[in-house]
Every structure is written in structure tokens, then in C-alpha cells.
Amino acid sequence: MGAVSTQKYRAGWIFRPLARLICVTIQPFSRVALWRPKWQLGEMQGRTPCVACHMLTIPSQLARSALDAAPDAMIIIDAGGLICYVNRQVSALFGYPYEDVIGKQVEQLMPERYRARHLGHRESYVHNVRIRPMGQGLELFGRRRDGTEFPVEISLSPVEDGDRVLTAAAIRDVTDRKRVEAELIVARESAERARAAADRQRQIADEAREIADRANQGKSRFLATASHDLRQPLQTLALLNGALRRIDTDPDSAAALEQQDQAIGAMSRLLNALLDISKLESGAIKPEPTDFTVASIFEELRREFASLAANKGLRLEVESCQDCVHSDPSLVEQILRNLVSNALKYTRQGWVRLQCLHEEAVVRLEVIDTGIGIPADQIPFIYDEFYQVGVPTNSSREGYGLGLSIVQRLVKLLQLRLDVSSEVGKGSAFSLTVPASNGRALAPPREAQTAPTPAARKATKSRVLLVEDDLAVRDATRLLLKVEGYEVVPAGSLAEALQKTRELDGVDLLVTDYHLRDGETGIQVITALRQAVRASLGAVLITGDTSTAIKELPVDPNLRVASKPIRAEELLSLIRALLRGG
């Protein structure tokens, strides 16, 4: 009986606190306290029986099974820190057999660096028992039998056993959670770095966009300046040349002036080519696709190059083409013009042919010649600026090597295709593929350009108001018109033009530059003068501007727009046509 009583006593000594601990083991981190102070238990007497009292009726084996089934390691220690009980999870977690921990100091389960400090914490807890997490706000670690450490969370709960209070500790391995937390921290930091990098990239992109915008604005300013200011000296030379050719009829002088005229034309073509490249690179040229007939372009090119081919002893063969295509007609014409000009330049004998081949959904426009040909290894370079096949650097050359460079840029702008094949000594073939049109387009009307007869060159005393802010260009234009027989009224601004018009009681025709000083434009001059004379005054607008503002001018039968540098014969032809009312 004594042994049995002793056994029951020992079981009760252990499992009475374990029974009280069952609720804590079920939810070890729930802050739910089974234990109550004695005074609180006293208040409950006579009313609802204490839950702990009911727990004491749970069989010891059931209590042990319940604690062993708990997901966390459970230990019970006394006031001296000796381990009184451990569940099965303690062995699984720390690697110690049951008998190696019972009766041992709890500090055995923690790293050595924490043991001395823990003694003070444990004594403090004994004097202030309450349910709380251990080491709140600190990183806690357990130490396995093999010496390895792992992060833990520990919840402490006081368990009353008669006159003494034991401490139950629920220990949870948080290695996986810490790893996930660390991964989340790394992911968050990576995301923050990525976001910072993205913000920096956006900032860099914004800065680059701003720089590009400034660069485009700079290019636009350059183009505006180049289109106007760089053309002004050429304009002056061209007009003076025209005036001198009318004043001096000496054969030797005429020959010299003819060569000067050719030099001015060459300078004009070079400037135009350079400006074309700049405009293409800056995006200033915008395609305006429409349906048009190939025949209209072919006929214009035939008229333009027939005499040049004949002068070189070449045949210019232009085949009839009734196909209709869809693209920008002026830009397609410029591509073909540069190709035909190149073909005539590099063909010494034989012919240059302009033909079209209709295929499904596309039309191929071909320029074929019997020229010198292009070596296969040089074909990739023919579109480079200033590159000419077989022409050494700094040698005398015909042309500037810019035509094909402009062609390539225009082909890319129009999203067309250009193929080239060539054989040295036999010739070359350039093939431009253009989308076919489903509709039919009418050929755009072109004004007939006829050379003036000597009788037509002598005009009646028509009064021409000349508005030009550049003194050199104004004087050269005035001299040309005076030699031709016109009464010229020069003005440098809109106000001066209006004043002279009122003083003279009207004018017959207006010739004005587009860009004037102080932001004034030739359009403003034309509008103001027409209002002043109360009539639709004929006007010639001379400009080096190729912007959309010029292209989008409304159709006006009494207005002619000419590009700088305008040749003397072209300007006089426009003036005569307007004065005739045509």
C-alpha cells in the first residue's frame, strides 16, 4: 500500500500541474491562463467549479498523452530551474533522451552565452509570475545536444502545485518562420532596390527625353536658321547673276556668268542635300501618303532628265506605267530622282531605263543603267554620306555622295523596300517596292514651264512691292526686277510696306520673304496688304522654310510659293504669270 500510495503521490505531484497545463499546451501562445491567483479562486468557490478542479480528475495517462501530442516542446521547471517534466517533442527538438534532461538545469537547453544572464531573468520571473512570452523583443535560441543552435519562441505559464509554483514553458522551433521572414526581408529589400532602380531608370529616361527634346529643339532651330540664313547669300548670288546676264551681253561675260550660274546651282544642290539629311534625321519631314499614278512621276522625271541624258550621249528610256500606288508622291519622286541622277552620273555610254513591274499587291519601280557598276564589296557602303564608288578622297568629283544617303533615309521613312544588284562593267539596277493602290488616282496637274521669249521679258511698268528684311537680297532682287522693266518699291517690314502702299495709291504685285524681323511673316504682309488695297493682290512668297506651316497654306490662286534660292528666270516667270492673271 505504501508503495502504491507513494506512486500515486508522485504521479499526482507531476500530473496535477500537467493537468492544469493542458489548456496552455493546446494553445501555448494564446495568452489564455488556466492558473488563477488564490484570491481569485476563492471568489469562485460556491459558484462555478474551478476548471482546474475538473482537470484534476483527468487520468494521468491521458494527461501525459495529451502533452505528448502537443505540437510544441513542453518543459516544466521548479523555482531552482530544474527540469521536472518534458514531453516527447523536447527529445525531437533538442536531441536529448528523456533521462538526460529530467533533473537537469534548464540552462542546458540554451547556448552558453545566454546562461549566466538567464539565471537573473529566471529569478526575476519567480518573484513576478504571469503568463507572458519569454524574452519579448529579443532573439532567443535553443541549443541542441550536438551543439547546433536554432531560433525559438518560448511562452511561459505559471502552474500552481499546492504551496509552490512551477513554470511551464512551451518551446517552438521558428527556424522555418525565420527563414521565411528573412526571405521576405530579402524580397522586400530586392523589391525596394528594384523600385529604386526603376525610379532611377525613369528619372534617367525623363532626363534623356528632356535632353532629346532639347536636342530636337536645337535641330529645329538649326534647320530654321539654315533654311533661311544659309540660303540668303545664295539667293543674292542667283539674283545678281540673273541681273548681270541681262545687263552684260558680251559673249565672254555671258560665258563667265553661265559658269557662275552653274556654280551657284551646285552650291544650292549641296545645301539642299545637307538640309534634307538634317530634316530627315530630326523628324521634320512627315510623310503624307495618298493614291497616285506612277505615270505622272515618270513623265516629270523624263522632262527633267531628257536634256541631261542627251547632252551625255545617253538614251533615257521611260516606259509607260498605268499602275496606281499608295505612298507619299513627292518623297517617292525624290527617291527616283536621286536614283536616275545617280544612274546618269555613272553611265558613260548606253542607256538609263525607268520602268515598273506590277506584282501582287505591290509595284516595283526600277532604275536600270549600263554604267560602270558597283563592286560587291562596296555595295554596303553606297548609302554612306559623301561616299562615291571609285572616287578617291579629295579628288575632283561629280556630285557629293549624298543622293543615296537621302534615298535610304526616305525609304526607311516611307517603310518601303529598296533592292540593288550590280555587276562591274555592266551596270546597276535599283528596285523600289511600293504598295499598290486599290483605287485609281488622277495625275496631279503640273504648270507648264516655258522659257520666256525676248519680247515677253520686257514688261510694262507694273509696280511690284518688294518686302525683304535682308538688305543684300533686297538690293539684288530690286536690281533684277528693275532690269526686267518693273517699277520696284522696296520695303523692309510690314509697317513700311503698308506706308508705301498708301503713299503710292496701290501696287500691282507683291513679292515678299516669309521670315521677316521681329517675328513678322510674309503671310501677315500678304493679308494686311490685301485688306489695305481691298483686292486679292497677287503675291509671290519666297521662303527657305519647309515646315508644316508652309505645306498647309490654303489653296490660293493668286499666291505662288517659291523655295530659296530661287533662280532669276523662275522668279520672273512667276511674276509674269500672276500679272497675266494666270
TORSE-60316 format. One record per residue (C-alpha): residue in one letter; x, y, z. Coordinates in steps of 0.25 Angstrom, whole numbers, plus 5000, padded with zeros to 4 digits. Layout:
<atoms>
aXYZ;...
</atoms>
This chain:
<atoms>
m500050005000;g501150095004;a501850074990;v500550094983;s500250224991;t501650274988;q501450244973;k500150314973;y500750434981;r501850444971;a500850434959;g499950544966;w501150624968;i501550624954;f500150624947;r499350714955;p500150834949;l500150764936;a498650754936;r498650904939;l499550914927;i498750844917;c497950974913;v499351044911;t499850934903;i498650934894;q498951084891;p500251114897;f500351254891;s498951294893;r499151374906;v497951294912;a498351264926;l497851144933;w498551184946;r497851284955;p498351344968;k497851284981;w496951404984;q496251394970;l496051244972;g495451274986;e494351374979;m493951254970;q493651164981;g492251144983;r491951174969;t492451114957;p493451004960;c494851034956;v495250974943;a496550934949;c495850844959;h495150774947;m496550764941;l497050684953;t496050574950;i496750554937;p497550414937;s499050434938;q499250354925;l498250434918;a498950564922;r500350504918;s499750464905;a499150604903;l500450674906;d501250574897;a500250604886;a500550754887;p501250814874;d502250894883;a503350844892;m502850864907;i503650864919;i503350894934;i504350944943;d504350974958;a504851104965;g506251064964;g506251044949;l506250884950;i505450814939;c504350734945;y503650694932;v503850694917;n502850644907;r503250564894;q503550684886;v504750724895;s505550604890;a505150624876;l505550774877;f506750774885;g507250634882;y507350594897;p506750464902;y505750474913;e506650434925;d507750534920;v506950654923;i506050614935;g506650674948;k507650764940;q507750914939;v506850974928;e508051054924;q508650934918;l507650954906;m508151094903;p509451144897;e510551164907;r510651314904;y509251334910;r509251244922;a509851344932;r508851454928;h507751354929;l507951324943;g507551464947;h506351464937;r505851334944;e505951384958;s505251514954;y504151434948;v503951344960;h503651474968;n502651524957;v501951404951;r501051434940;i500751374926;r501651444916;p502551414905;m504051404909;g505051504905;q504051594898;g504751674887;l505951584888;e506551484878;l506451344886;f507251224882;g507251084887;r508450984887;r508350844882;r509150724888;d510050734876;g510350884879;t509550944868;e508751064870;f507351094865;p506351214867;v505251184877;e503951254883;i503651224897;s502351244905;l502451244920;s501251204929;p501251184944;v500651054949;e500151054964;d500450924971;g500050934985;d500951034992;r501951044981;v501851104967;l502551034955;t502751094942;a502351024929;a503051064916;a502551044902;i503651044893;r503451054878;d504551044867;v504351164858;t505451134848;d504551124836;r503851244840;k505151324842;r505551274829;v504251314822;e504351454829;a505851464825;e505451434810;l504251534811;i505251634816;v506251604805;a505051604795;r504551734801;e505951794800;s506151744786;a504751804782;e505151934789;r506451934781;a505751894768;r504752004771;a505852104774;a506552054761;a505252064753;d505152204759;r506552244755;q506352184741;r505052264740;q505852384744;i506952354734;a505952334723;d505252464727;e506552534727;a506952464714;r505552504708;e505752644713;i507152644706;a506652594693;d505552694693;r506552804695;a507352744684;n506152734675;q505852874678;g507352914675;k507252834662;s505952904659;r506553044662;f507753004653;l506852954642;a506053084642;t507353164643;a508053084632;s506753084623;h506753234624;d508053294627;l508953204619;r508153214607;q508153374607;p509553384601;l509253284590;q507953354588;t508753484586;l509753424576;a508653354568;l507853484566;l509053574563;n509553464553;g508153484546;a508253634546;l509653634541;r509353534529;r508253634525;i509153754526;d510453704520;t510253634507;d511753624503;p512053474499;d513153464509;s512353524520;a511253434517;a512153304517;a512653354531;l511253374536;e510853244531;q511953174539;q511553254551;d510153214550;q510553064549;a511453084562;i510253154569;g509353034565;a510352934570;m510453014583;s508953014584;r508852864582;l509952834592;l509252924603;n507852854599;a508452714601;l509052754614;l507852814619;d506952694614;i507852604622;s507752684635;k506252694633;l506152544632;e506952514644;s506152614652;g504852564648;a504452694642;i503952624629;k502552554631;p502052464620;e500652494614;p500252364607;t499252364597;d498852294584;f499552344571;t499952294557;v501352254554;a501252314540;s501152454546;i502452444553;f503152364541;e502752484532;e503252584541;l504652514542;r504652494527;r504452644525;e505552674536;f506652584531;a506452564516;s507352684512;l508452644522;a508452504516;a508452554502;n509652644506;k510452524511;g510052444498;l509152344506;r507752294504;l506752324515;e505652214513;v504452234521;e503452124520;s501952154521;c501352114534;q499852124537;d499952064551;c499452134563;v500152124576;h500052174591;s501152264597;d501552404598;p501752444583;s502752554586;l503652474594;v503552354584;e503852454573;q505052504581;i505552354583;l505452324568;r506052464564;n507352434572;l507452294566;v507252344552;s508252454555;n509252354560;a509052264548;l509352374538;k510552414546;y511152274546;t510752234532;r511752274521;q511052204509;g509852134507;w508452164514;v507752184526;r506352124528;l505252154537;q504152044537;c503151984546;l502751844549;h501351804555;e501351694565;e500251644574;a499951754584;v501251834580;v501851914569;r503351914567;l503952044561;e505352014555;v506452104550;i507452014542;d508652064535;t509852014527;g510852094535;i512152054542;g511551964552;i511851954567;p512751844573;a512051744582;d512951784594;q512551934592;i511051924592;p510851924607;f511552064607;i510852134596;y509852194605;d510852264614;e510952414613;f512052464603;y512352324599;q512552304584;v512952184576;g514352184570;v514552334574;p515852354583;t515752454594;n515952604591;s515952574576;s515152644566;r513752584567;e512352604560;g511352614571;y511552604586;g511152454590;l509952504598;g508852454588;l508752304592;s508952344607;i507652424605;v506952314597;q507252214609;r506652314619;l505452334611;v505252184608;k505252164623;l504352284626;l503352224616;q503552084621;l503752034607;r504851934601;l506051964592;d506851854586;v508151874578;s508851784568;s510151824561;e511251764552;v512551834550;g512651884535;k511151844532;g510251934540;s509351944553;a507851924556;f507151994567;s505751944570;l504752014579;t503551934584;v502352024587;p500951974591;a499951964580;s498652044582;n497251984580;g496752114575;r497052204563;a497752334565;l497852454555;a499152504552;p499352644559;p499352764549;r500652824547;e500852964542;a501552974529;q502953034530;t503353104517;a504453194515;p504153344513;t504253404499;p505153534498;a503853604495;a503153554507;r504353584516;k504053734514;a502953764524;t502053884524;k502353974536;s501653894546;r501853934561;v502453824569;l502553844584;l503753764590;v503753734604;e505053674609;d505853704622;d507153654617;l507853774610;a508753694601;v507553604596;r506653724595;d507653804586;a507953684577;t506453664575;r506153804573;l507253814562;l506753694555;l505353744554;k505853884550;v506653824539;e505453744534;g504653874534;y503753874546;e503553994556;v504053934569;v503653984583;p504553934593;a504153914608;g504853844620;s503653824629;l502153814629;a501953954634;e502854014623;a502053934613;l500753984617;q501254124618;k501854124603;t500554054598;r499754174604;e500654274598;l500654214584;d499254184584;g499354034582;v500353934575;d500153834564;l500853714571;l501553674584;v502853594585;t503153564600;d504053484608;y503453384618;h504253414630;l504453564634;r504953634646;d504253634660;g503453514657;e502753564645;t502453474633;g502153484619;i500753434621;q500453544630;v500953644620;i500053584609;t498853584618;a499053734622;l499353784608;r498053714602;q497253774613;a497853914610;v497653914595;r496353834597;a496653744586;s497253604584;l498653654582;g499553554574;a500753514583;v502053424582;l502453374595;i503953334595;t504353244607;g505453154611;d504453094622;t504052954619;s503152934631;t501752894632;a501253034633;i501753054619;k501252924614;e499852944620;l499653084614;p498153094608;v498053084593;d498153224587;p498053244572;n498753384574;l499853334582;r501153264578;v502153204587;a503653184583;s504753124591;k506053194593;p507053204586;i506053234574;r506753254561;a506453384553;e505753324542;e504753254551;l504453374559;l504153454547;s503353344541;l502453344554;i502353494553;r501853494539;a500853384541;l500253464553;l500153594545;r499453524534;g498453474544;g498953324542;
</atoms>
